[in-house]
């Protein structure tokens, strides 16, 4: 597994991580991995809006195609 080094972590954030670790009975390393995974999953869901890869690509292609159309005359 790849090692990651976190530098200059805010002391309050570090304490919050330690509290989660203690509450869950996890090591700090395990806690960091789980929090990173959960945060990454949440961010991916936010970006994708719950769509699957094929849907994301199709939607992106459709938006790009629409952007290339000339502006309409309006109403």
WOVENKA-V200961 format. One record per pair of residues at least 12 apart in sequence whose C-alpha atoms are under 8 Angstrom apart, sorted by sequence separation. I is the first residue (numbers start at 1). J is the second residue. D is the distance in whole Angstrom. If there is no record, write none. Layout:
i->(I | I)
j->(J | J)
d->(D | D)
This chain:
i->(17 | 17)
j->(31 | 32)
d->(7 | 7)
